[in-house]
Amino acid sequence: MPREISQRELRNGSGAILEAAAGGEISVVTRNGTPMAELRPLGERTFADTDEALRAAARMPPVDSARLRDELDGALDQEPFGE
């Protein structure tokens, strides 16, 4: 069960609360006893390595640059380069 902390506790003890979150603790922040937000640790970030990204890009279909530009110009409803 998440630990409840008041808005004041968060303001005055944010360092300790963030350390607890880094350790896996989940806290619910309350204002006047009403739950307002949940503070939880972030999951592990994962990144693709260069070789994996290049393999994925090689499997993508080619881009028709003229068509892409036309679609973007239409979506943005602007003249390119202020023309």
C-alpha positions in Angstrom: 0.0 0.0 0.0 1.4 3.4 -1.0 2.5 5.8 1.8 0.4 9.0 2.1 2.3 12.2 2.3 0.9 15.7 2.6 1.7 18.5 0.2 3.6 20.1 3.1 5.6 17.0 3.8 6.5 16.8 0.1 7.6 20.5 0.1 9.7 20.1 3.3 11.1 16.7 2.8 11.4 16.3 -0.9 15.0 15.0 -0.8 14.1 12.1 1.5 10.9 11.3 -0.4 12.8 11.1 -3.7 15.4 8.8 -2.1 12.5 6.6 -0.9 11.1 6.6 -4.5 14.5 5.7 -5.8 14.5 2.8 -3.4 11.1 1.6 -4.9 8.7 3.2 -2.5 5.4 4.6 -3.9 3.8 7.7 -2.3 0.4 9.3 -2.7 0.5 13.1 -2.2 -2.5 14.6 -0.6 -3.9 18.1 -0.2 -6.2 18.6 2.7 -6.5 14.8 3.0 -7.5 14.4 -0.7 -5.2 12.3 -2.9 -3.8 14.5 -5.6 -0.8 12.7 -7.2 1.2 9.5 -7.1 5.0 9.6 -6.8 6.6 6.4 -8.0 10.0 5.2 -9.2 10.7 5.4 -12.9 11.3 2.1 -14.7 14.7 1.2 -16.2 15.3 3.1 -19.4 16.3 1.0 -22.4 17.9 2.2 -25.5 18.6 0.5 -28.8 22.2 0.1 -29.7 23.4 1.6 -33.0 23.4 -1.8 -34.9 19.9 -2.5 -33.8 18.7 0.9 -34.9 20.4 0.5 -38.3 18.8 -2.9 -38.8 15.3 -1.4 -38.0 15.9 1.5 -40.4 16.9 -0.9 -43.1 13.5 -2.7 -42.9 11.6 0.6 -43.2 10.1 1.5 -46.6 11.8 4.3 -48.5 10.4 7.8 -48.0 9.1 9.8 -50.9 10.5 13.2 -49.8 8.3 15.3 -52.2 5.1 13.5 -51.0 6.2 13.9 -47.4 6.8 17.7 -47.9 3.4 18.1 -49.6 1.7 16.3 -46.7 3.5 18.4 -44.1 2.8 21.6 -45.9 -0.9 20.8 -46.1 -1.0 19.8 -42.5 0.8 22.9 -41.3 -1.1 25.2 -43.8 1.9 27.3 -44.3 4.1 28.3 -47.2 7.6 26.9 -47.0 10.3 29.4 -46.3 7.8 32.3 -46.1 7.0 32.2 -49.8 
